Each structure stands twice: as C-alpha cells, then as structure tokens.
Amino acid sequence: MEKAVSVNVRAEMEKLSPEQLKAVKEQTDMEVNLLQDSLNNIRTATARLEVASSALHDLSLRPQGKKMLVPLTASLYVPGTLHDAHQVLVDVGTGYFIEKTMPQAKDYCDRKINLLKSNFDQLVEVASKKKSIADEAGAVLQAKVKQLAATTS
C-alpha cells in the first residue's frame, strides 16, 4: 500500500513545474520542522509528567510533619511542612489546580503520559510521511533540473 501511494505521489509530482515542485518541497519541509517542534514539546511534557509521578511516589513515603522545600516556580522554593500526604494539588493547566487524593493524582499523571505517548506515535507517523513527500519532491525537482540543463546544453 505504501509503495502504491509513493508511486501515485511521484506521478503527480512529475506533472508539476520546477517552481511548483520547489514550493511543495519548501512547504513540506516547513511542516516537517513544525512537527519536529511538536514532537520535542511532547517529549518535554512527558518527561515533566514522569518527574511529577515520581515526586508523588516520593511524597507518599514521607511522614506527616516532615520539613521540605516547596516549589513555587521552576527556580523558586520556599520552606514548608508536609501536613497531609494523602491530599495533593494537581496543576491541570492555565493556572487551575484540583485537589486530589494520591491515587487519583497518580492516575491523572499516568493517563496524561499515555495520551502524550499516543499523540507522539501519531505525530511520528505523520512526520515520516511528510518527510518522504519532501524527499520525493526534492528528487523529482533534481531530475527535472538535470533534464532542463541537458536540453539547454
């Protein structure tokens, strides 16, 4: 099936002018770059959620009354005391926090990680297809340029 699609794409590309092929290649290259950026963002978000899940596990093992540093931002921590390790606040985005039990919070992190991994796999597939289209456009363009050079010589 993949070969048939590739043959059809190549046949359609061979009908295009060199200028159109160049535009197709530039467009698909730009789309591939945007998809790569999205993949990097998903990787970063997944890593953050995995760290959060690990932190939840570590927090659940600490005794009540334990002194610790509480993160306010990525680089600002304030001293605090653990009051109740069974209830935590979960950042659900755009500045909203929801109070959840420890198992609910772990489940939330796991579901988000699974969703991101699924999205990552889908984006990898799309990026791969776009990359092959860009490569195909480049190959057809090179062939046309060589053909034009040969006919003008």
Secondary structure as UniProt FT lines:
FT   HELIX           2..14
FT   HELIX           18..60
FT   TURN            64..65
FT   STRAND          67..71
FT   STRAND          77..81
FT   TURN            85..86
FT   STRAND          87..93
FT   TURN            94..95
FT   STRAND          96..101
FT   HELIX           102..152
//
